[in-house]
Amino acid sequence: MAATRTPRRPSAAQRRILAPLALAQFICSFAGSDMNVMINDISEDLDTTVQGVQIATTIFLLVMAALMIPGGELTDRYGRKRCLRVGLVVYGIGALMSAAAPGLGVLILGNSILEGVGTALLMASGRPCSSRPSTS
């Protein structure tokens, strides 16, 4: 007769990290579409064209996608917690720059570059473990 296994309950440490990881994943999914909602208003506020704001959004997605695999390598090397924290700080700085952007150039630097790097680190921190052992 096969023994039945009872499901293992998550430890306190696992429950504590669940909320920050869930919020980080929400930020990542929200970041790809947040500027699309207000393209016309953003372009008027920054005295630029709709195409300029669309370019900023496209650059964000390209930066994020290009850095997801290197971000995964960084989490293997330096640890998930450290990369999550760095990702949150970089994303936060980019969000502040985006909010206070006087023009399209600062918006691209804040939203597209910094938020893209931060999002890539946040997404890499929530991914499943790699098969390679950690070097930290």
ZAGUTI-598408 format. One record per residue (C-alpha): residue number from 1; residue in three letters; x, y, z negated. Coordinates in steps of 0.25 Angstrom, whole numbers, padded with zeros to 4 digits. Each point is the difference from the previous one (the first is absolute). Layout:
residues N
+-----+--------+-------+-------+-------+
: num : residu :     u :     v :     w :
+-----+--------+-------+-------+-------+
: NUM :    ALA :     X :     Y :     Z :
...
+-----+--------+-------+-------+-------+
This chain:
residues 136
+-----+--------+-------+-------+-------+
: num : residu :     u :     v :     w :
+-----+--------+-------+-------+-------+
:   1 :    MET :  0000 :  0000 :  0000 :
:   2 :    ALA :  0005 :  0014 :  0004 :
:   3 :    ALA :  0003 :  0009 : -0011 :
:   4 :    THR : -0008 :  0013 :  0001 :
:   5 :    ARG :  0008 :  0013 : -0001 :
:   6 :    THR : -0005 :  0012 : -0007 :
:   7 :    PRO :  0003 :  0013 :  0006 :
:   8 :    ARG :  0011 :  0008 : -0006 :
:   9 :    ARG : -0004 :  0013 : -0006 :
:  10 :    PRO :  0009 :  0012 :  0004 :
:  11 :    SER :  0010 :  0005 : -0011 :
:  12 :    ALA : -0001 :  0013 : -0006 :
:  13 :    ALA :  0012 :  0005 :  0008 :
:  14 :    GLN : -0007 : -0004 :  0013 :
:  15 :    ARG : -0013 :  0007 : -0004 :
:  16 :    ARG :  0007 :  0012 : -0003 :
:  17 :    ILE :  0007 :  0001 :  0014 :
:  18 :    LEU : -0013 : -0003 :  0007 :
:  19 :    ALA : -0006 :  0014 : -0001 :
:  20 :    PRO :  0012 :  0008 :  0005 :
:  21 :    LEU :  0002 : -0010 :  0011 :
:  22 :    ALA : -0015 :  0001 :  0004 :
:  23 :    LEU :  0001 :  0016 :  0000 :
:  24 :    ALA :  0013 : -0001 :  0008 :
:  25 :    GLN : -0007 : -0008 :  0011 :
:  26 :    PHE : -0012 :  0009 :  0000 :
:  27 :    ILE :  0010 :  0012 :  0002 :
:  28 :    CYS :  0006 : -0008 :  0012 :
:  29 :    SER : -0013 : -0003 :  0006 :
:  30 :    PHE : -0005 :  0014 : -0002 :
:  31 :    ALA :  0012 :  0007 :  0005 :
:  32 :    GLY : -0001 : -0005 :  0014 :
:  33 :    SER : -0014 :  0007 :  0002 :
:  34 :    ASP : -0001 :  0012 : -0010 :
:  35 :    MET :  0004 :  0010 :  0010 :
:  36 :    ASN : -0009 : -0005 :  0011 :
:  37 :    VAL : -0012 :  0005 : -0008 :
:  38 :    MET :  0004 :  0015 :  0000 :
:  39 :    ILE :  0008 :  0001 :  0013 :
:  40 :    ASN : -0007 :  0013 :  0005 :
:  41 :    ASP :  0000 :  0007 : -0013 :
:  42 :    ILE :  0015 : -0004 : -0002 :
:  43 :    SER :  0004 :  0005 :  0014 :
:  44 :    GLU : -0008 :  0013 : -0003 :
:  45 :    ASP :  0007 :  0002 : -0014 :
:  46 :    LEU :  0014 : -0003 :  0006 :
:  47 :    ASP : -0003 :  0009 :  0012 :
:  48 :    THR :  0004 : -0012 :  0009 :
:  49 :    THR : -0007 : -0009 :  0010 :
:  50 :    VAL : -0008 : -0013 : -0003 :
:  51 :    GLN :  0010 : -0008 :  0008 :
:  52 :    GLY :  0011 :  0005 : -0009 :
:  53 :    VAL : -0008 : -0006 : -0012 :
:  54 :    GLN : -0002 : -0012 :  0007 :
:  55 :    ILE :  0015 : -0001 :  0003 :
:  56 :    ALA :  0003 :  0001 : -0015 :
:  57 :    THR : -0010 : -0011 : -0003 :
:  58 :    THR :  0007 : -0009 :  0011 :
:  59 :    ILE :  0014 :  0003 : -0005 :
:  60 :    PHE : -0005 : -0004 : -0014 :
:  61 :    LEU : -0005 : -0013 :  0005 :
:  62 :    LEU :  0013 : -0003 :  0008 :
:  63 :    VAL :  0009 :  0003 : -0012 :
:  64 :    MET : -0008 : -0008 : -0009 :
:  65 :    ALA :  0000 : -0012 :  0010 :
:  66 :    ALA :  0015 :  0001 :  0003 :
:  67 :    LEU :  0004 :  0000 : -0015 :
:  68 :    MET : -0009 : -0011 : -0005 :
:  69 :    ILE :  0010 : -0011 :  0003 :
:  70 :    PRO :  0012 :  0008 : -0005 :
:  71 :    GLY : -0009 :  0003 : -0012 :
:  72 :    GLY : -0002 : -0014 : -0003 :
:  73 :    GLU :  0015 : -0002 :  0000 :
:  74 :    LEU :  0002 :  0011 : -0010 :
:  75 :    THR : -0010 : -0007 : -0009 :
:  76 :    ASP :  0008 : -0013 :  0001 :
:  77 :    ARG :  0012 :  0008 : -0003 :
:  78 :    TYR : -0004 :  0010 : -0011 :
:  79 :    GLY : -0013 : -0006 : -0005 :
:  80 :    ARG : -0014 :  0003 :  0002 :
:  81 :    LYS : -0002 :  0009 : -0012 :
:  82 :    ARG :  0011 :  0009 :  0004 :
:  83 :    CYS : -0005 :  0001 :  0014 :
:  84 :    LEU : -0014 :  0002 : -0004 :
:  85 :    ARG :  0004 :  0012 : -0009 :
:  86 :    VAL :  0009 :  0006 :  0011 :
:  87 :    GLY : -0011 : -0002 :  0010 :
:  88 :    LEU : -0010 :  0007 : -0009 :
:  89 :    VAL :  0010 :  0012 : -0002 :
:  90 :    VAL :  0003 :  0001 :  0014 :
:  91 :    TYR : -0015 :  0000 :  0004 :
:  92 :    GLY : -0003 :  0010 : -0010 :
:  93 :    ILE :  0010 :  0010 :  0004 :
:  94 :    GLY : -0005 : -0002 :  0015 :
:  95 :    ALA : -0014 :  0002 : -0005 :
:  96 :    LEU :  0003 :  0013 : -0007 :
:  97 :    MET :  0008 :  0005 :  0012 :
:  98 :    SER : -0012 : -0004 :  0009 :
:  99 :    ALA : -0009 :  0007 : -0009 :
: 100 :    ALA :  0008 :  0013 :  0000 :
: 101 :    ALA :  0004 : -0001 :  0014 :
: 102 :    PRO :  0001 :  0014 :  0007 :
: 103 :    GLY :  0001 : -0006 :  0014 :
: 104 :    LEU :  0001 : -0012 :  0008 :
: 105 :    GLY :  0015 : -0003 : -0002 :
: 106 :    VAL : -0001 : -0001 : -0015 :
: 107 :    LEU : -0013 : -0008 :  0001 :
: 108 :    ILE :  0008 : -0010 :  0009 :
: 109 :    LEU :  0011 : -0001 : -0010 :
: 110 :    GLY : -0009 : -0002 : -0012 :
: 111 :    ASN : -0011 : -0008 :  0006 :
: 112 :    SER :  0007 : -0007 :  0011 :
: 113 :    ILE :  0014 : -0003 : -0005 :
: 114 :    LEU : -0001 :  0000 : -0015 :
: 115 :    GLU : -0014 : -0006 : -0002 :
: 116 :    GLY :  0004 : -0010 :  0011 :
: 117 :    VAL :  0013 : -0004 : -0008 :
: 118 :    GLY : -0008 : -0001 : -0013 :
: 119 :    THR : -0011 : -0008 :  0006 :
: 120 :    ALA :  0009 : -0010 :  0006 :
: 121 :    LEU :  0007 : -0002 : -0014 :
: 122 :    LEU : -0014 : -0001 : -0007 :
: 123 :    MET : -0005 : -0010 :  0010 :
: 124 :    ALA :  0013 : -0008 : -0001 :
: 125 :    SER : -0001 :  0000 : -0016 :
: 126 :    GLY : -0014 : -0007 :  0001 :
: 127 :    ARG :  0004 : -0011 :  0010 :
: 128 :    PRO :  0002 : -0015 : -0004 :
: 129 :    CYS :  0014 : -0004 : -0004 :
: 130 :    SER :  0010 : -0004 :  0011 :
: 131 :    SER :  0005 : -0014 :  0000 :
: 132 :    ARG :  0014 :  0006 : -0002 :
: 133 :    PRO :  0005 :  0001 : -0014 :
: 134 :    SER :  0001 :  0014 : -0006 :
: 135 :    THR :  0014 :  0005 : -0002 :
: 136 :    SER : -0003 :  0010 : -0011 :
+-----+--------+-------+-------+-------+
